Amino acid sequence: MPTRPRRSKGPSCEPVATRVSFEGTRLIIEIDDGRKIGVPVEWFPRLAKATTVQRNNHRFIAGGAGIHWEDINEDLSVRGLLYPR
């Protein structure tokens, strides 16, 4: 079951994920400032190959700055999704 992230305080703080979902072939991350990030799940091969149960077994890490999927050993950061290199 996902853990609840802490809320950020002010615009200079790290973006914080509040919800993770999958819609078709997209990974959707909701952020505490109201934005939603939607990216193709195939960008992350472990998530693309994961079962629904594995995808839903995630937790927020670093106060919501990241998401961890224990079953597939995958970690994503909100900052990395917002500002890809």
C-alpha positions in Angstrom: 0.0 0.0 0.0 1.4 3.4 -0.9 2.6 5.6 1.9 1.4 9.2 2.3 4.1 11.8 1.3 4.6 15.0 3.2 3.5 18.3 1.6 6.1 20.7 0.3 6.1 24.2 1.8 6.6 27.0 -0.7 7.8 27.3 -4.3 11.5 26.7 -3.5 10.9 23.2 -2.1 11.3 19.9 -3.9 8.2 18.8 -5.9 6.3 16.1 -4.0 4.3 13.3 -5.5 0.9 12.7 -4.0 -0.5 10.0 -6.2 0.7 7.4 -8.7 -1.6 5.7 -11.3 -1.5 4.0 -14.6 -3.8 5.0 -17.5 -3.4 2.6 -20.4 0.2 2.8 -21.4 1.0 5.9 -19.4 2.4 6.4 -15.9 0.7 9.4 -14.2 2.2 11.1 -11.2 0.2 13.8 -9.4 2.2 16.5 -7.6 1.2 18.5 -4.5 1.1 21.8 -6.5 -1.7 20.3 -8.7 0.3 19.3 -11.8 0.1 15.9 -13.3 3.0 14.3 -15.1 2.1 11.7 -17.7 4.8 9.7 -19.4 4.9 6.5 -21.5 5.4 3.5 -19.2 7.7 2.0 -21.8 10.3 4.6 -20.8 10.8 2.4 -17.8 11.2 -1.3 -18.9 10.8 -2.7 -15.4 7.4 -0.9 -15.0 6.4 -1.8 -18.6 7.0 -5.6 -17.8 5.5 -5.4 -14.3 2.1 -6.9 -13.5 -0.7 -4.7 -12.2 -0.1 -6.0 -8.7 3.6 -5.1 -8.9 2.8 -1.7 -10.3 0.4 -0.9 -7.5 2.9 -2.0 -4.9 4.8 1.3 -4.6 5.7 3.7 -1.8 6.8 7.3 -1.7 10.4 7.9 -0.7 12.3 11.0 0.5 9.0 12.5 1.6 7.4 12.1 -1.8 10.4 13.3 -3.9 10.6 9.8 -5.3 8.6 6.6 -5.8 9.9 3.1 -5.2 8.5 -0.2 -6.5 9.9 -2.9 -4.2 8.8 -5.9 -6.3 10.7 -4.7 -9.4 13.5 -2.7 -7.7 12.6 0.5 -9.6 13.0 4.1 -8.2 11.9 7.3 -10.0 12.3 10.9 -8.8 9.7 13.5 -9.4 12.4 16.0 -10.3 13.8 13.6 -13.0 10.3 13.3 -14.5 9.8 17.1 -14.5 13.3 17.9 -15.8 14.6 15.0 -17.9 18.2 15.3 -19.2 
